[in-house]
Amino acid sequence: MRWRIEHDYRELKHGLGLDHFEGRTWHGWHHHVTLVTAAQAFLTLRRLDPKVRTPA
């Protein structure tokens, strides 16, 4: 389970830009984190969907 959490956190930081936020407000940070989390949820659902074909 720990490996899965570390893998997801690495994906959030490097693949989806969680660590790219340079704003100053909590409101801006909240928007950024919400969008990154939504992107991760979308990609996870796509990866787990058996009907989605992977490019060759």
VENJO-V616358 format. One record per residue. RES is the residue in one letter. SS is DSSP state (h for helix, s for strand, l for the rest). Layout:
res->RES ss->SS
res->RES ss->SS
This chain:
res->M ss->l
res->R ss->h
res->W ss->h
res->R ss->h
res->I ss->h
res->E ss->h
res->H ss->h
res->D ss->h
res->Y ss->h
res->R ss->h
res->E ss->h
res->L ss->h
res->K ss->h
res->H ss->h
res->G ss->h
res->L ss->l
res->G ss->l
res->L ss->h
res->D ss->h
res->H ss->h
res->F ss->l
res->E ss->l
res->G ss->l
res->R ss->l
res->T ss->l
res->W ss->h
res->H ss->h
res->G ss->h
res->W ss->h
res->H ss->h
res->H ss->h
res->H ss->h
res->V ss->h
res->T ss->h
res->L ss->h
res->V ss->h
res->T ss->h
res->A ss->h
res->A ss->h
res->Q ss->h
res->A ss->h
res->F ss->h
res->L ss->h
res->T ss->h
res->L ss->h
res->R ss->h
res->R ss->h
res->L ss->h
res->D ss->l
res->P ss->l
res->K ss->l
res->V ss->l
res->R ss->l
res->T ss->l
res->P ss->l
res->A ss->l
